[in-house]
Amino acid sequence: QVQLVESGGGLVQAGGSLRLSCAVSGSTFSINVMGWHRQAPGKQRELVAAINSDSSTNYADSVKGRFTISRDNAKSTVYLQMSSLKPEDTAVYYCSARTKLFRSYWGQGTQVTVSS
């Protein structure tokens, strides 16, 4: 089992920055990929960024150059640094973990609202 707890969401003006954190606990040794997803009202959940066990990363085209995913293994935490935020970034952001056996875990989500 893996437990994920997000924090750091909030209200920010367009052009501002936020850093989301995801505290990971449980069977962390089994995790292969950590990711951040988001879901805006009326839209499907989408992958925003992911970091693999070899530290390689990938990003949605819409956030490339503005968002950075990173992790601190000592703190068992994954971060999403978001800069140059736009109103269209408004969504509930979810942390995810996928194990080597392809089982997925999700956090409860944290709201990010970007005002224009």
RASULSUL-V710695 format. One record per pair of residues at least 4 apart in sequence whose ideal C-beta (glycine too) atoms are under 6 Angstrom apart, sorted by the first residue. I is the first residue (numbers start at 0). J is the second residue. Records with the same first field share a line. If there is no record, write none. Layout:
BEGIN
I=J / J
END
This chain:
BEGIN
0=25 / 26
1=25 / 26 / 96 / 104
2=24 / 25
3=21 / 23 / 94 / 104 / 106
4=22 / 106
5=21 / 94 / 106 / 109
6=20
7=18 / 19 / 20
8=109 / 110 / 111
10=112
11=15 / 17 / 84 / 113
12=114
13=85 / 86 / 113 / 115
15=84
16=82
17=81
18=78 / 80
19=79 / 92
20=76 / 78
21=77 / 94
22=76
23=27 / 75
27=75
29=98 / 99
30=96 / 98
31=52 / 97 / 99
32=49 / 51 / 97
33=50 / 77 / 96
34=49 / 95
35=47 / 48 / 79
36=44 / 46 / 47 / 93 / 95
37=47 / 90 / 92
38=44 / 90 / 91
39=90
47=59 / 62
48=58 / 66 / 68
49=57
50=56 / 68 / 70
51=55
56=68
58=62 / 63
62=66
65=82 / 83
66=81
67=80
68=79
69=78
70=77
71=76
84=88 / 113
86=113 / 115
88=113
89=112 / 113
91=108 / 110
92=109 / 111
93=105 / 106 / 108
94=106
95=105
96=104
97=103
98=102
END
